[in-house]
């Protein structure tokens, strides 16, 4: 009986381990994208090329402003995201918080919204010290205002390994 309980506890731990490895919103180990997700097949080269030249889909919804990381900036180590939402033309239309979606763009996109939900407000997204594997990572943010107008914006983050080890 004890072996059976030990076995069940071990299986439960192994199954919960991936969920535990992402850390919490205040954790210093907030893993935004796992090594496994980063290793998934990329979106098609045509799609990535379109995103690189387009960067966003024109719309009437709130403006999405990527404050940091700065476009083209290669980040060492942990990444901080400061993404702001701003009403178009000073309309003051409120962001529909439940509409905010953050995706990691791959051949099959990964929805990161649940991982970032504690960092999403009416004003934008504020994430400190998120961990990403080395490489270039494409993200898509979409937001809708209360009147139903939507905006989507894609951006890339380059991450390089820090030479400092502790």
N, C-alpha and C positions, 0 to 999 in steps of 0.2 A: 504494500500500500504506500509506503514512504517513497519507494522508487517511482511509483506512478505520479505522486504529487510533485516530486523533484523534476520529473520529466515535463509535466504540464507547466510548471513555473519556468523552466528553461525555454520551452517553446514560446510561452507568452512573452518572455523577455526578448527573445530573438525577433519576434514579430513586431514588438513595440520599439525596438532599437532605432529604426529609421525615423520614426516620428519624434523620438527623444533627441536625436542628433541635431535637429534644427534649432534647438534652444528657444528661449522665450524672447519677448520684445525687449526686455531689459538685459538680456544675457550678453556677455562679451563674446559668445560663441554662436551668434545668430547666423546660421547657414542658410543663405537665401537660395542658392542653387547647389545641389549636391554634385559630387564627382560623376555619379551615375547619370544624372540629367545632362550634365555638360558633355558627356560622351555619346549621347544619343545623336542620331543622324541630323545634320543641319537642314534647314529649309533649303529649297532649291537655289542654285546660284542665280537664276533669273529673279526669284523673289527677293533674295538678299540685295541684288543689284538695284531693283526697283526701290527698296526701302532706303538704300544709301542715297539715292538721288531724290527721293520723295520726302522721306523723313516723317511725313504726316499725311493724313487724309483731310482735305479741306472740309470744313463744316461750319455750322452756325452755333455749335455748342461752346462751352467754356474753353478758353485758351489754356493749353497745357504748356507750362514753362519749365524746362529742365535747367535748374540752376546749377546743380552738381549731381554727378560729375560733369565737368565741362565737356562739350563736344570735342572728340578727338583726344581727350586726355587719357593717358595710360596711368592707371592707378596701381600703386604697390600695396599689397596686403589687403586690409579691410576697406570696404567701399561705403561711403555715405551718400545717400540719395536725398536731394532736396528738390522736389517736384511741386510746383505751385499751380493751382487752378485759379483762373481769373475770368470773370464774366466778360463777354464780348461787348465792345462799345459802351462800357459803363452801364449796361442794363441792370446790373445788380441781381440777376437771376441766380437763385441758389442752386448749388450742386446737389444732385440727388445722390446721397452718400452710398446707397445700396447699388448704384449703377457703376461705381468705380471698379475697374478690372485691370489687373496687372498680369501680363503673360510673358513667359520666357519663350522666345521664338525658336522653334526647332522644326524638324520635318512634321512632327506632331507636337503642337504647342503645349506648354506646361502652364497651368493656371497657378499663379503665385499669390492670388488675392488673399486666400485664407492665412497664409504665412505673414502677410503684411497688414492684415486688418487692424491691428493695434496701432499702426503707424499712419493710418488714413484718416484725414479730417476734411471738413468743408473747404479748408484752405489748400489742401494738397497732401503730399506724402513725405514724411520725414523719417528716414531710416539712418541710424548711426551704426557704423562698424559691422556691416553685413559682410559675410565671407562668400567669395566666389572663387571657383577654381581658376587657374591660369588660362588665359586665352581671351578671345573676343566674344562677348555675349550680347545678343540682341534682345530688346524688351519692347513690349507694346503696352501703352497705358491708354485706357479709354474711360471717358467720363461723360455723363449726361446731366443736363440741368433739369429742374422740375418741370419745365415745359416740354421736355422730350428731345431737345436738340443735343446731338452727340458729337464728340470729337475723339479722334484716335491719333496717337503719336507714337512713332517708333524711334528708338535710339540705341546706339551701341556703347558698350563699356569694355575697354581693354584692361585686363588685369595681368600684371606681371608679378613674378615671385619676388618677395623681398629678400635681399641678401643678408639682412640682419636676422639672426636666430637667437632665441632665448632659451 
